[in-house]
Amino acid sequence: MSTLVKDPVCEMDVNPDQNQATYLGMNFAFCSEQCRQRFMANPNLYIGKPGHVAPKQAGVKLIKKRRMHLAAPISIDEAGKLVEALQSMMGIKEVNVKSDMVEISYDLLEATAEQIEAQMIVIGVRIGKGWGERLRRAFVHYEEECELGNLEEGDKPCCSGRG
């Protein structure tokens, strides 16, 4: 029987060969593909850099609140399925569905808007597709990438070298 290890993203106990990934010669295991993806996108958020504690290890939470527009209003049954599917994801704190709008709060260290949107598509919920909505979602994705990248860099000196 294997000794359980901690998923570095959500801190759940997992089997050491579950959803494995190798980073810098170290093996990591994850409770889900979602956690593996989060780790591989920004590993230093979860394991730190030499001499620095990782934001996740320091207890940092990046709670985001977003509104996502749907292509059309959904029924009460569809809304229930959507809420259930999203709440099954790591990092999801709250989900509310009102007609053609989804309000969600989540920890960016555990889930991204892009992952949430992908889950919505998998269960058959159509996200708004107008140019304005596409641009808004692209901006949110970019903003999240930048925020995580900045947090991962930590105490890096300024680009001028004068720090």
Backbone bond lengths (Angstrom), bond angles and torsions (degrees), N, CA, C in turn:
res aa  C-N    CA-C-N  psi(-1)  N-CA   C-N-CA  omega(-1)  CA-C   N-CA-C  phi
1 M - - - 1.460 - - 1.530 109.88 -
2 S 1.317 117.28 133.94 1.460 122.72 -177.91 1.520 111.30 -79.64
3 T 1.313 114.82 148.34 1.450 120.64 171.89 1.519 107.35 -79.45
4 L 1.314 116.62 136.15 1.459 120.17 -179.97 1.523 110.09 -73.18
5 V 1.316 115.68 152.13 1.462 122.63 176.26 1.524 108.17 -124.48
6 K 1.328 116.74 164.16 1.468 121.14 179.80 1.518 110.59 -89.93
7 D 1.315 115.27 132.71 1.458 122.09 169.37 1.534 105.38 -67.14
8 P 1.340 119.90 121.90 1.462 120.40 -176.75 1.530 114.38 -67.90
9 V 1.319 117.92 -17.04 1.463 120.80 -178.55 1.525 111.53 -87.17
10 C 1.332 117.18 -55.94 1.468 120.39 -175.75 1.532 112.78 -103.16
11 E 1.321 116.46 -7.96 1.463 124.02 177.37 1.525 114.30 68.40
12 M 1.336 117.28 20.08 1.463 120.81 174.52 1.521 109.37 -77.16
13 D 1.332 117.20 151.46 1.456 121.69 172.94 1.522 108.40 -77.63
14 V 1.337 116.40 129.59 1.462 121.71 -178.02 1.522 110.68 -137.40
15 N 1.312 115.56 160.63 1.451 122.50 174.57 1.533 107.55 -67.22
16 P 1.334 119.74 136.54 1.466 121.06 -175.40 1.531 115.64 -62.38
17 D 1.337 118.67 -15.73 1.463 118.73 177.91 1.531 112.72 -105.30
18 Q 1.315 116.68 13.57 1.466 121.69 -179.23 1.534 110.30 -86.38
19 N 1.317 117.62 126.09 1.478 123.55 177.79 1.527 111.55 44.82
20 Q 1.298 116.34 51.03 1.461 122.69 -174.07 1.520 113.80 -66.07
21 A 1.325 113.79 152.01 1.461 121.72 170.35 1.522 107.01 -149.53
22 T 1.319 116.35 150.09 1.460 121.84 177.19 1.514 107.81 -115.46
23 Y 1.316 116.01 132.06 1.457 121.97 178.38 1.524 107.70 -138.30
24 L 1.323 116.48 125.55 1.463 123.38 -178.11 1.526 112.01 50.69
25 G 1.326 116.02 39.98 1.456 121.19 178.14 1.519 114.83 77.68
26 M 1.335 116.88 2.25 1.467 121.14 178.80 1.518 108.86 -105.12
27 N 1.323 115.92 141.58 1.460 121.47 178.96 1.517 109.89 -95.93
28 F 1.310 114.97 138.08 1.458 122.07 178.48 1.516 108.84 -129.62
29 A 1.330 115.87 150.08 1.467 121.79 177.38 1.520 108.50 -123.68
30 F 1.328 115.13 150.68 1.467 120.34 -173.66 1.520 110.57 -135.37
31 C 1.312 116.01 150.13 1.463 121.31 179.93 1.523 111.63 -70.22
32 S 1.339 116.42 -25.40 1.462 120.36 -174.99 1.524 110.04 -153.99
33 E 1.315 114.93 166.49 1.455 120.63 174.96 1.529 109.69 -64.54
34 Q 1.318 117.76 -34.09 1.463 121.93 177.99 1.529 110.34 -57.72
35 C 1.334 117.94 -48.62 1.465 121.07 -179.78 1.528 110.92 -65.99
36 R 1.328 117.26 -38.78 1.463 120.14 178.23 1.530 110.40 -61.54
37 Q 1.332 116.68 -43.70 1.462 120.66 178.91 1.528 111.42 -62.62
38 R 1.341 116.73 -43.50 1.470 120.29 179.76 1.524 110.26 -59.88
39 F 1.342 116.22 -44.72 1.454 120.80 -179.27 1.529 111.05 -63.06
40 M 1.320 116.78 -49.77 1.461 120.39 -175.32 1.532 112.01 -65.07
41 A 1.321 118.28 -26.75 1.463 121.06 178.64 1.531 111.69 -71.23
42 N 1.332 117.43 -35.35 1.467 122.12 -177.14 1.531 110.33 -149.66
43 P 1.316 119.00 69.41 1.467 120.56 -173.35 1.525 114.98 -59.11
44 N 1.330 117.62 -33.30 1.462 119.07 -177.08 1.521 113.54 -69.42
45 L 1.328 117.60 -14.36 1.470 120.11 173.46 1.521 110.88 -67.01
46 Y 1.326 116.71 -24.32 1.466 121.98 -172.25 1.523 114.06 -109.81
47 I 1.343 117.12 -29.04 1.466 119.34 -178.30 1.524 112.55 -117.91
48 G 1.317 117.91 -6.29 1.455 121.65 177.02 1.515 113.30 76.10
49 K 1.315 113.76 -175.66 1.459 123.21 176.23 1.516 106.43 -123.09
50 P 1.322 117.99 158.62 1.467 118.99 178.96 1.535 111.44 -50.51
51 G 1.315 115.63 127.06 1.456 121.29 179.42 1.513 115.31 82.74
52 H 1.324 117.69 -1.23 1.473 121.12 -178.57 1.517 109.78 -130.84
53 V 1.309 116.09 136.37 1.462 121.14 175.46 1.524 107.99 -79.24
54 A 1.313 116.34 137.35 1.466 121.37 178.02 1.529 109.70 -66.16
55 P 1.332 117.57 145.39 1.465 119.90 176.28 1.533 112.64 -52.33
56 K 1.326 117.84 -42.12 1.465 120.82 -179.86 1.526 110.27 -63.23
57 Q 1.346 116.86 -42.39 1.455 121.09 179.35 1.528 111.46 -65.99
58 A 1.326 116.95 -27.90 1.465 121.76 179.01 1.526 111.83 -83.39
59 G 1.331 117.21 -0.31 1.462 120.89 178.07 1.514 114.94 85.08
60 V 1.327 117.68 14.59 1.463 121.40 179.23 1.525 109.71 -64.90
61 K 1.321 115.84 136.51 1.463 122.35 172.94 1.526 106.51 -127.95
62 L 1.306 115.89 137.09 1.462 121.92 177.71 1.527 107.98 -116.74
63 I 1.302 116.82 82.40 1.460 121.08 -177.20 1.528 109.61 -78.88
64 K 1.310 115.08 123.79 1.458 122.77 179.20 1.516 109.06 -114.43
65 K 1.321 115.48 145.29 1.460 121.65 174.66 1.519 106.48 -122.30
66 R 1.313 115.22 125.77 1.466 120.43 -177.34 1.521 110.23 -132.01
67 R 1.333 113.87 152.90 1.467 121.75 169.50 1.513 106.51 -115.13
68 M 1.312 115.62 129.66 1.457 120.83 178.59 1.518 108.64 -119.06
69 H 1.318 115.59 128.64 1.458 121.14 179.74 1.520 109.82 -87.55
70 L 1.317 115.85 135.53 1.461 121.44 177.23 1.519 109.29 -94.38
71 A 1.316 116.16 159.71 1.460 121.27 -179.54 1.530 111.06 -66.27
72 A 1.345 115.86 -28.99 1.466 120.96 -178.99 1.523 108.30 -157.34
73 P 1.333 117.53 157.65 1.472 119.74 176.02 1.529 110.54 -58.74
74 I 1.325 116.69 148.09 1.462 120.76 177.99 1.524 109.59 -115.79
75 S 1.326 115.67 157.45 1.463 121.70 -178.61 1.528 110.44 -73.41
76 I 1.309 115.75 168.95 1.465 121.50 177.61 1.525 110.39 -61.75
77 D 1.336 117.16 -40.72 1.468 120.42 177.91 1.532 111.26 -63.54
78 E 1.327 116.45 -44.88 1.468 120.13 178.76 1.531 110.43 -63.80
79 A 1.322 116.20 -39.09 1.466 120.44 178.17 1.525 110.53 -62.16
80 G 1.331 117.09 -41.59 1.465 121.22 177.79 1.517 112.09 -61.46
81 K 1.339 116.15 -43.04 1.476 120.78 177.76 1.526 110.82 -64.26
82 L 1.325 116.08 -40.52 1.459 120.66 179.38 1.526 110.69 -63.25
83 V 1.314 116.96 -47.66 1.468 121.08 179.15 1.521 110.27 -59.25
84 E 1.319 117.32 -46.21 1.464 121.90 179.93 1.534 111.18 -60.74
85 A 1.321 117.06 -45.36 1.470 121.01 -179.00 1.521 111.30 -64.59
86 L 1.326 117.09 -42.93 1.461 119.54 -179.02 1.526 111.40 -70.61
87 Q 1.332 117.55 -38.34 1.461 119.65 179.67 1.528 112.59 -70.45
88 S 1.330 117.89 -14.35 1.463 120.38 176.25 1.529 111.32 -78.62
89 M 1.329 117.15 -11.13 1.462 121.39 179.31 1.528 110.34 -81.38
90 M 1.322 115.95 149.74 1.460 121.26 174.31 1.526 109.29 -66.25
91 G 1.308 116.69 142.52 1.453 121.98 173.08 1.513 116.11 85.38
92 I 1.320 118.21 -7.50 1.465 120.86 -179.45 1.523 108.24 -79.04
93 K 1.317 115.88 124.69 1.468 120.86 -177.58 1.523 112.43 -98.89
94 E 1.339 116.63 -40.70 1.470 120.47 -176.79 1.521 109.43 -156.09
95 V 1.335 115.71 142.66 1.463 122.03 177.47 1.522 108.08 -136.19
96 N 1.320 115.91 129.51 1.466 121.82 174.20 1.518 107.86 -131.05
97 V 1.326 116.48 134.13 1.463 121.29 178.76 1.519 107.99 -118.63
98 K 1.335 115.13 128.22 1.456 121.85 177.16 1.517 108.29 -131.62
99 S 1.323 116.08 101.62 1.459 122.85 177.40 1.534 111.79 57.89
100 D 1.343 117.65 -98.15 1.463 120.61 -178.37 1.533 111.95 -113.47
101 M 1.339 116.17 24.54 1.460 121.25 -177.99 1.528 109.85 -131.66
102 V 1.329 116.80 134.54 1.461 122.53 175.12 1.519 107.22 -115.83
103 E 1.322 116.25 123.22 1.461 121.39 174.49 1.518 106.89 -106.77
104 I 1.314 115.91 129.02 1.456 119.91 -174.02 1.519 110.02 -140.66
105 S 1.329 115.90 142.93 1.457 120.18 170.91 1.522 107.23 -122.99
106 Y 1.330 115.17 141.24 1.458 121.03 -173.81 1.519 110.23 -155.16
107 D 1.330 115.23 158.55 1.456 121.98 176.30 1.529 107.33 -90.31
108 L 1.316 116.56 115.87 1.460 122.16 -176.68 1.529 112.20 -62.56
109 L 1.319 118.36 -21.59 1.459 119.52 176.43 1.524 111.83 -73.52
110 E 1.335 116.88 -13.83 1.463 120.15 -178.88 1.523 113.86 -117.37
111 A 1.308 118.53 -21.36 1.468 122.09 -178.93 1.519 109.08 -151.08
112 T 1.319 115.80 149.90 1.461 120.45 176.37 1.524 109.53 -118.13
113 A 1.312 115.58 162.16 1.465 119.81 176.38 1.521 110.18 -58.90
114 E 1.324 116.39 -36.49 1.463 120.39 -179.80 1.530 110.86 -64.03
115 Q 1.330 118.27 -41.78 1.459 121.44 177.49 1.526 110.77 -66.39
116 I 1.321 116.57 -38.80 1.468 120.98 179.04 1.530 109.62 -63.71
117 E 1.319 116.79 -45.71 1.463 120.82 178.28 1.521 111.25 -61.14
118 A 1.323 117.06 -40.71 1.470 120.73 179.06 1.528 110.28 -62.37
119 Q 1.316 117.76 -40.61 1.471 121.47 178.10 1.533 110.43 -64.32
120 M 1.324 116.40 -39.36 1.465 120.22 178.37 1.525 110.51 -61.47
121 I 1.322 116.43 -42.52 1.460 121.39 -179.40 1.522 110.61 -65.82
122 V 1.336 116.92 -41.29 1.475 121.42 179.97 1.524 111.02 -57.35
123 I 1.332 117.57 -39.40 1.470 118.97 -178.05 1.526 112.26 -87.58
124 G 1.331 116.88 3.07 1.454 120.40 172.92 1.514 116.18 93.95
125 V 1.318 117.85 13.02 1.461 120.64 177.08 1.518 107.98 -87.92
126 R 1.315 115.73 125.69 1.467 120.23 -179.10 1.518 110.35 -88.82
127 I 1.315 114.84 126.72 1.460 121.68 179.28 1.521 107.77 -87.45
128 G 1.340 116.84 147.59 1.457 121.55 178.19 1.514 111.23 -51.07
129 K 1.350 117.27 139.23 1.454 120.22 -172.81 1.518 114.40 -119.88
130 G 1.319 118.83 4.54 1.466 119.10 178.34 1.526 110.44 -62.82
131 W 1.340 116.35 161.05 1.458 120.75 -178.79 1.515 111.72 -57.54
132 G 1.313 116.93 -42.58 1.464 120.13 179.80 1.517 111.77 -59.75
133 E 1.310 115.97 -44.17 1.470 120.73 179.67 1.523 111.46 -67.51
134 R 1.313 117.42 -40.78 1.476 120.79 177.99 1.525 110.86 -62.22
135 L 1.324 116.59 -44.51 1.462 120.44 178.85 1.527 111.29 -63.69
136 R 1.319 116.47 -41.57 1.465 120.36 179.07 1.523 110.18 -60.55
137 R 1.331 117.04 -46.70 1.475 120.48 -179.61 1.526 110.95 -65.15
138 A 1.314 117.63 -39.86 1.466 120.56 178.32 1.522 110.23 -63.30
139 F 1.321 116.85 -39.57 1.461 120.27 177.92 1.529 110.74 -64.42
140 V 1.325 117.35 -42.89 1.463 121.10 177.81 1.526 110.27 -60.11
141 H 1.328 117.82 -44.67 1.470 121.24 178.97 1.522 110.24 -59.87
142 Y 1.329 116.25 -45.89 1.460 121.30 -179.98 1.527 110.79 -63.49
143 E 1.307 116.68 -45.53 1.465 121.96 179.86 1.534 110.66 -59.36
144 E 1.337 117.11 -43.04 1.460 120.37 178.82 1.525 111.54 -65.27
145 E 1.335 117.30 -42.75 1.466 120.72 177.47 1.526 110.76 -59.21
146 C 1.321 116.80 -44.49 1.467 121.28 179.88 1.532 110.93 -63.94
147 E 1.323 116.64 -45.45 1.460 120.32 -178.96 1.527 111.26 -61.91
148 L 1.321 116.89 -43.71 1.462 120.30 178.21 1.527 110.94 -67.53
149 G 1.317 117.35 -41.03 1.462 120.69 178.15 1.517 111.63 -62.14
150 N 1.331 117.39 -42.26 1.457 121.09 177.85 1.521 111.66 -64.64
151 L 1.313 116.87 -41.08 1.462 121.14 178.89 1.521 110.36 -66.57
152 E 1.323 116.77 -37.56 1.461 121.40 179.83 1.529 110.87 -66.95
153 E 1.322 117.30 -35.38 1.478 121.25 -178.78 1.521 111.11 -68.82
154 G 1.328 117.39 -32.25 1.459 121.07 176.83 1.504 113.57 61.91
155 D 1.326 116.45 -125.16 1.463 122.73 -172.88 1.526 113.52 -89.09
156 K 1.302 117.28 35.08 1.454 121.00 179.41 1.531 109.28 -66.39
157 P 1.326 117.84 136.30 1.467 119.28 -179.38 1.532 111.86 -65.07
158 C 1.289 114.67 158.00 1.465 122.23 178.74 1.522 111.09 -58.40
159 C 1.324 116.44 154.01 1.460 122.37 -177.17 1.527 112.51 -60.24
160 S 1.311 119.12 -24.04 1.466 120.95 -179.93 1.509 112.05 -78.30
161 G 1.339 116.59 -10.38 1.458 120.16 -179.72 1.516 112.48 83.69
162 R 1.339 117.78 -0.60 1.461 121.60 -179.82 1.515 112.12 -94.26
163 G 1.343 115.74 -2.16 1.402 127.09 174.60 1.393 125.62 42.75
